Amino acid sequence: MSDTGRTRADWPLYEVFVRGKRGLNHVHVGSLHAADDRMALTHARDLYTRRNEGVSIWVVRSAHITASTRDEKDPFFAPSADKVYRHPTFYDIPDDVPHI
Amino acid sequence: MAVNGESGRERMTTHRKPDAADHAEPELQRHFDATIARDQRVEPRDWMPDGYRRTLIRQIAQHAHSEIIGMQPEGEWITRAPSLRRKAILFAKVQDEAGHGLYLYSAAETLGADRADLTERLIEGRQKYSSIFNYPTPTFADVGVIGWFVDGAAICNQVPLCRSSYGPYARAMVRVCKEESFHQRQGYELLSTMMRGTGAQRAMVQDAVDRWWWPSLMMFGPPDGDSPNSAASMAWKIKRHSNDELRQRFVDMTVPQAEKLGVTLPDPELRWNEERGRHDFGTPDWAELTRVIRGEGPCNAQRMERRRRAHEDGAWVREAATAHAAKRRARADEGAAA
């Protein structure tokens, strides 16, 4: 039994992304294990699109994703926090100027 | 997402060794508490207290195991469904239960649990699943009552979990709840059809209602006073309502449905309480719940044996898939080399 358990554990973890309909981005929906890429795709179809939830699926090995570190530990996003001039509300425009 | 660790290459483990940054643990705890207080979601790579992580893994794993074992009581009726329509519906429903189990295992893995390990824990009886699935399904009316009561109770439990503080669990619940509504409705429709049938069919429905009512009330767990883990789970906003509150909601929701259907709920104390604006109802046999959880329910041994056999019988399929994947990889490498 533990042998079969190991067989299963050897299958890598894949993250699944689904495009809900044309015009939308692929969105992360969850993960699954599969022996290879092709099996990951068919499993993703069976698991995450049983009710027409998607028109396109991406699967990617979880180990191949590079992620930013946890926010409380890393000022990774700090450079974007202090640049108020990047937002349209930073600029005072007289009320009577139309269409701006 | 289940990618963890710096640069996404290392998996987060359940018992993460404190690293240099964790010297600032009180500060991390404050950050975590503030996230919970603001009703924001905790996400996989966030720092979280060990107790929070352990509680979630236990709850999500039990929830996943329940979905997987929950395929069995109704699954027995797939080959004996009375029409192609009912067979197709039942097939889809049981397949959904498998899907729910897999969404939940996926959520548990974001906390550092290992899926194969969780399966082993279930098979070896080291982790529990819902007591309700240890009751037998001797008639086809049981399929309907399971949809109506058991999936109805699951909806009461799971709708608030869509706002659970742990992001992946909450998102899995959103998917599950969407599908659960079909489950409850097909059950009620099945029973309505039988109630319009012969006297024997109506008696069959009433018999199933009599057998499933009390075990369904027990699905919400022991009374609040005897539920040791509840307080912490509520404080962490993993759980949003107490066992007794959810049980009351289920009763209030189900009584008018039973009237419409024309069945009697087997509780002489069940009556509308004008003052409370809710139903009063009797006390489930908590000793029975304890026995069933301890493994002495009518079907515990059978359910575990079946799950173990399915896992062992499936070994050759898993091995073949692994071998096939290796062969395809080798061929692709040869092709690239040529």
HADDOCK unambig.tbl for C-alpha pairs under 7 A between the chains (distance, minus, plus):
assign (segid A and resid 1 and name CA) (segid B and resid 312 and name CA) 6.50 0.50 0.50
assign (segid A and resid 4 and name CA) (segid B and resid 315 and name CA) 5.47 0.50 0.50
assign (segid A and resid 5 and name CA) (segid B and resid 116 and name CA) 5.61 0.50 0.50
assign (segid A and resid 7 and name CA) (segid B and resid 318 and name CA) 6.73 0.50 0.50
assign (segid A and resid 7 and name CA) (segid B and resid 319 and name CA) 6.59 0.50 0.50
assign (segid A and resid 8 and name CA) (segid B and resid 116 and name CA) 6.30 0.50 0.50
assign (segid A and resid 8 and name CA) (segid B and resid 318 and name CA) 6.74 0.50 0.50
assign (segid A and resid 9 and name CA) (segid B and resid 116 and name CA) 5.43 0.50 0.50
assign (segid A and resid 30 and name CA) (segid B and resid 1 and name CA) 6.78 0.50 0.50
assign (segid A and resid 30 and name CA) (segid B and resid 103 and name CA) 6.97 0.50 0.50
assign (segid A and resid 30 and name CA) (segid B and resid 106 and name CA) 6.46 0.50 0.50
assign (segid A and resid 31 and name CA) (segid B and resid 106 and name CA) 5.60 0.50 0.50
assign (segid A and resid 32 and name CA) (segid B and resid 106 and name CA) 6.52 0.50 0.50
assign (segid A and resid 35 and name CA) (segid B and resid 321 and name CA) 6.26 0.50 0.50
assign (segid A and resid 35 and name CA) (segid B and resid 322 and name CA) 5.42 0.50 0.50
assign (segid A and resid 35 and name CA) (segid B and resid 325 and name CA) 5.98 0.50 0.50
assign (segid A and resid 36 and name CA) (segid B and resid 325 and name CA) 5.70 0.50 0.50
assign (segid A and resid 47 and name CA) (segid B and resid 99 and name CA) 5.74 0.50 0.50
assign (segid A and resid 62 and name CA) (segid B and resid 2 and name CA) 6.85 0.50 0.50
assign (segid A and resid 62 and name CA) (segid B and resid 3 and name CA) 5.62 0.50 0.50
assign (segid A and resid 63 and name CA) (segid B and resid 3 and name CA) 6.81 0.50 0.50
assign (segid A and resid 63 and name CA) (segid B and resid 8 and name CA) 6.29 0.50 0.50
assign (segid A and resid 63 and name CA) (segid B and resid 9 and name CA) 5.25 0.50 0.50
assign (segid A and resid 65 and name CA) (segid B and resid 3 and name CA) 6.89 0.50 0.50
assign (segid A and resid 65 and name CA) (segid B and resid 8 and name CA) 5.63 0.50 0.50
assign (segid A and resid 66 and name CA) (segid B and resid 7 and name CA) 4.67 0.50 0.50
assign (segid A and resid 66 and name CA) (segid B and resid 8 and name CA) 4.67 0.50 0.50
assign (segid A and resid 67 and name CA) (segid B and resid 7 and name CA) 5.30 0.50 0.50
assign (segid A and resid 67 and name CA) (segid B and resid 8 and name CA) 5.33 0.50 0.50
assign (segid A and resid 68 and name CA) (segid B and resid 7 and name CA) 6.79 0.50 0.50
assign (segid A and resid 69 and name CA) (segid B and resid 6 and name CA) 6.01 0.50 0.50
assign (segid A and resid 70 and name CA) (segid B and resid 45 and name CA) 5.88 0.50 0.50
assign (segid A and resid 70 and name CA) (segid B and resid 46 and name CA) 5.63 0.50 0.50
